[in-house]
Amino acid sequence: MDLKYLLLVLYLTCCLQTLAQINAIDSLQQLAAKEQNVEKKVFLLYETVDLQSEFDSKAAYETLNQARTLAGENKYLQAFDPFYEAQIIWMSDTAKAKHLYQMSIQLLKPYSTNKALQTTARAWHNCGIFLQINSRQDEFASILLNKVIPLSERIGDLLSIASAYNAIGTVYSNKEDYGNAITYFRRGIRSGLKGAPSARRSRVLADAYTSIAGCMTYLKKKPDEVKQVLDTARQYLGQVGDPVYHGDYYLNYGRYYEMRNDYSNALLQFNKGLEYAGKSPTMTISGIRLAYEKANALKYLQRYKESKLILDSLLTKTANDFSLNNRTYILKLQAEVEAELGDYRSAYHFLKASEVSSDSLHAVQEKVKIAEIYAKFDVAEQENKILKLENANRQKQSIIVLTVLILLLSAAIFFILLHNRRRRSLQQLKLLSAGKEVAVKNALIYGEEQERKRLARELHDGLGGTFAGIKLKLENAVRKPDIGEINEAIGLLEGAIREFRQTTHRLVPDHLKNNGLENNIKDFCHSFRGSGVGFHFYFKGLEILRNSDKELVIFRIIQELITNAIRHSKAGNILLNCIVEDQLLLLTVEDNGIGFDPFFEKAGLGLNNIRSRISLLNGDIHIDSGKDKGTVVNIEIVL
């Protein structure tokens, strides 16, 4: 296709997309003009602000002022105002935007309407993005899992759930954990496909499919598989006006052609993406990645001077324009290009600079950790100041209390009776707690006894028979020397050793006290190394369980779940998340196996044991599975 014709098509596409946004804004303004109900009218104006904020901040502020005037002294409507102002200044004043998002979260707390919960979820999501920008990826993922998704689930907002899963996928992708990234992007797709068709749904699905394609290129998947995912993304991309999604799509489409070593077509796709990058102020990161990939394609096409011009331009940008990680890659590519041009002095210079940049990246990561510690210290200091003020207020209040001493004396009898009643209640609770503790210990003893019996059967049926076979083979070899018999005996012995290692990993309780729950879970999973199953872990806060009775019960539950996934599900990958926060254990075990129908298939002994152990710990279990769609087990236990 002629390049001029292509640029014309891109220009017309952008014009049509902008026209569609203008038409949507006009429709909202017309509806707002006709609406008589004040609350509905204000929310129509807020929606208009949301659309206008993308490309006309002045018009957005004018509309927001109209909404403020109509809201008047209505506290409920006023609670939404900070969120929409933050939407306008999102890119121009990030510090103020973050403050406004936090303010909206506080103001919306008293309200449980769908709009209040949805806006709160969006505010949390955007606050998390600021953490992500500052390389605090884990905190961002925690906000999505513990704030955004639960709020969105309460109101059935499938698209917000899908967007949150996409964002978690991006966190894993930034960490170069592309397997887990794809898992969360696919969760986003499952939620997004359940939503009603809309422009927002198309954005969510286009983002997820495009991101999966990008991860697949890094995992060196088959090019045809990558192309299939990109074609699916394209179906939804046509309904999306935001240039960001188009830029990312052409970035990964170009990488697909690079997989095929077709750098001419790759260059064409990167040029398309850069056209879109120029249309959006939020495309800084994607624009740099596109420019980098274009320079890389030009290098392979031996157009070294053109590649050098792009890289020179990228390196003139300020440090705020892209991360140290991106800068390291750019410097390495610059060194390769300079070497191809014969300027070995410059090549050496850029290579050394890339090493310095890489070292700086590690230093920045350490500074981020230190900054988090200081932030927690500052919070503690603020809390101390608040406590001092509260103590001062209490002293003032004590003077007032003296003036009402007569009333307090008349109420003394009431408080004495209340105290006696409370003491009796506490005694009853202690008795119940002691009974529950005995029940848990009895369950542990019973579980240990059952585990010993099962291990005895496995040793007898498995290793016993194997050792008998080895003995016969060796006896035959002694009577009649035969290298084949000896080799077979060695093979049987190696199998016995593997089986013995797997069996001993089930005797973990002795090691649990020394190594902790996290290490023992990993060791247990590694004992299946020869099964071809891949494991992915995420642990947080497990040290609170160290050397407690519950630690063993939880290990047994995880042990049973993983064993079931390997034996019955035929899984190729198992994802294990184990998080302790605010005295709550959140455990997820997910596999990509054949699945089952938990409503119609009878539970086996293993699953019944799991349910019994969770019940003893006052926990809940939820199983999401179906034929050929894998299995997800979610467990919550109050510690």
Sequence and secondary structure as in RCSB ss.txt:
>XXXX:A:sequence
MDLKYLLLVLYLTCCLQTLAQINAIDSLQQLAAKEQNVEKKVFLLYETVDLQSEFDSKAAYETLNQARTLAGENK
YLQAFDPFYEAQIIWMSDTAKAKHLYQMSIQLLKPYSTNKALQTTARAWHNCGIFLQINSRQDEFASILLNKVIP
LSERIGDLLSIASAYNAIGTVYSNKEDYGNAITYFRRGIRSGLKGAPSARRSRVLADAYTSIAGCMTYLKKKPDE
VKQVLDTARQYLGQVGDPVYHGDYYLNYGRYYEMRNDYSNALLQFNKGLEYAGKSPTMTISGIRLAYEKANALKY
LQRYKESKLILDSLLTKTANDFSLNNRTYILKLQAEVEAELGDYRSAYHFLKASEVSSDSLHAVQEKVKIAEIYA
KFDVAEQENKILKLENANRQKQSIIVLTVLILLLSAAIFFILLHNRRRRSLQQLKLLSAGKEVAVKNALIYGEEQ
ERKRLARELHDGLGGTFAGIKLKLENAVRKPDIGEINEAIGLLEGAIREFRQTTHRLVPDHLKNNGLENNIKDFC
HSFRGSGVGFHFYFKGLEILRNSDKELVIFRIIQELITNAIRHSKAGNILLNCIVEDQLLLLTVEDNGIGFDPFF
EKAGLGLNNIRSRISLLNGDIHIDSGKDKGTVVNIEIVL
>XXXX:A:secstr
  HHHHHHHHHHHHHHHHHHHHHHHHHHHHHHHH   HHHHHHHHHHHHHHHTTT HHHHHHHHHHHHHHHTT H
HHHTTHHHHHHHHSTTT HHHHHHHHHHHHHHHTT  SHHHHHHHHHHHHHHHHHHHHTT HHHHHHHIIIIIHH
HHHHTT HHHHHHHHHHHHHHHHHTT HHHHHHHHHHHHHHHHHS S HHHHHHHHHHHHHHHHHHHHTT  HHH
HHHHHHHHHHHHTT   HHHHHHHHHHHHHHHHHTT HHHHHHHHHHHHHHHTT TT HHHHHHHHHHHHHHHHH
TT HHHHHHHHHHHHTS GGGS HHHHHHHHHHHHHHHHHTT HHHHHHHHHHHHHHHHHHHHHHHHHHHHHHHH
HHHHHHHHHHHHHHHHHHHHHHHHHHHHTHHHHHHTHHHHHHHHHHHHHHHHHHHHHHHHHHHHHHHHHHHHHHH
HHHHHHHHIIIIIIHHHHHHHHHHHHHHHS  HHHHHHHHHHHHHHHHHHHHHHGGGTHHHHHHHHHHHHHHHHH
HTTGGGT EEEEEEESGGGGTT HHHHHHHHHHHHHHHHHHHTS  SEEEEEEEEETTEEEEEEEE S    TTT
S   HHHHHHHHHHHHTTEEEEEEE TTS EEEEEEEE 
